[in-house]
Amino acid sequence: MRNTIFKITSLVITASVLSSCDVLKDLEYKVTPDPLEMHGDSVRVKIDVKVPEKGIKKKVVAEITPTLGNITLESIKVAGEKIQIGEKTIAYKAGGKVTYDKTYAYDPSFESTELVMTLKAYKGAIGTKEKKKETIDSKKLADGTIITPLLVQPDFRVISLTQDYVQSKSFSTSFTINFDRGRSELRPNEMKDADVVAFKEWLKTNATNSKIAIKEISINGYTCPDGVEGKNITLSDSRVSTTSKAIETLLKETNYPKLDLKLIGKTKGLGEDFAGFQAKLKESKLASDEQSMIVRIIKETSDLDSREKKIKDISKVYNEIEKDIFPKLRRAEVVITYDLVGFSDDELKSISTSNPSSLKLDELIQAATLTNDSKVKQAIYSTALNSNPDDKLVLNNLGVVLFEQAKYDEARTNFEKSSKIDNSAELKNNLGAVAGKKGEHELAKKLFDKNNLTEAKHNTGYYSIKRGKYADAVAQLKGYQSYNLALAQLLNGKSEDAIKTIDASPTKETAESYYLKAIANTRLNNDDAALTNLKNALAKNSSLKEKATKDREFLRFATNSTFTSLIK
């Protein structure tokens, strides 16, 4: 393979090969494109051959055999009008054209070489009795080969699953204060009931807890349906007022920080708790028909004495109702809503490294999002996995961390475990990314197929570039400002877009990005910019000098002193 760079004066070269004999003369050759280009996995060789008037004798056959790199390509035969053999017969007086158009699998020897043609002329039919008239020396027709598509990078993207992390979470606690029949005064022993004592302990425990913030205290007062409805509304209001004062007393006794009493805002006397009564009645031992009768009597009879007599007439358990049901309805219900403020980001970062096992699952997952250190992330997710071995998010995200460390087998193990729990589009993409990195391209394409996630489309773009489907690749890769998108744009004829994409990408200062910008500027005839970017590329990766020396993209810089000094 030759490493010399040849100067060309235009993108399309026309060559004339003259035979010294009188049977074949002045054939013209035009190769498109020149230099040749690789797309997909192949190189198209298209040679237009023009035979001038009286350019080929009537009984002559011209055999054209191109050679590219180490490969001798197929021959074509152009015949005079009395031979009727080969790809095309050319009339002697009129002349004519024939096109050599064949595609060959790319061979590495095609990169830095020349398309050379050997021409042989025969008088008479080609066969056992053919007569060799003349072999014309080999001639260069074009340069080969631009292989810029091979610059595509296996840039497969994986997806981390996310949670809706709420730093402050709302909780509630409650207690009930009961009252005597027809009364709203606080009973002497009421504050010793278990639920009230428990609330008092809650206040003591959290008096100095800065992460507890009471947001609201609601009080609803009720009476049982054994009184006059209008009076019951007033009575339930009084019970609310009594309960509110009891709460203030509890706050003082427990030294709870001063609380804005406006928080005790949702207070309401609701009168008779008839719905509660019916519910309690259903829990009793009364027959269903008796239950229905009692409910109807209470609704229809306002006089208390008459109501009591009617109920007693149909039921032998009136005293049980009075003893076990009505007292539970004479009450005020208190609900305290508060926020438990979680760890700050700084606290999570600190604890996740000093004592990660003390954090809850959602806190560990959140902590992992707060660091860019892959080793720290791996340690956090590993801790989470110890206590939550079947959590699909943890399995997947640990797989992502391992993937980013190029530990593809370990990443695949975690992705597979997660996909068994939920075979989501995200997991299919991630398994496809592993397959792509491991060279299992058919499996990767299958896993990316019909996956509408941005990452999966991006990953599919790699294969579109490999197939030479550059417009498809641009559409698929547009979700990211990436190197591969820039390459697809360049190959799709949009060099200016490619430069803009690289400049907006997170990898804009890599050697590969500078090299691609050098090619884009070369195609735009921005010579100074091309050479500046090439200089930056070689400064970051000197091994690219060999690539630049052979790269047909830079053919026209063959005699440029700046270029030659860069690649020496």
Helices and strands as residue ranges (DSSP letters): E 13-17, E 27-31, E 38-39, E 42-51, E 60-68, E 71-72, E 76-80, E 88-90, E 96-105, G 108-110, E 113-123, E 131-144, G 148-151, E 168-178, G 190-192, H 194-206, E 212-223, H 229-253, G 261-263, E 266-272, H 274-283, H 288-300, H 304-314, H 318-320, I 321-325, H 326-329, E 331-341, H 345-354, G 356-358, H 361-368, H 374-387, H 392-404, H 408-421, H 425-437, H 441-448, H 454-467, H 470-477, H 483-491, H 495-504, H 511-523, H 527-540, H 544-550, G 552-557, H 561-567
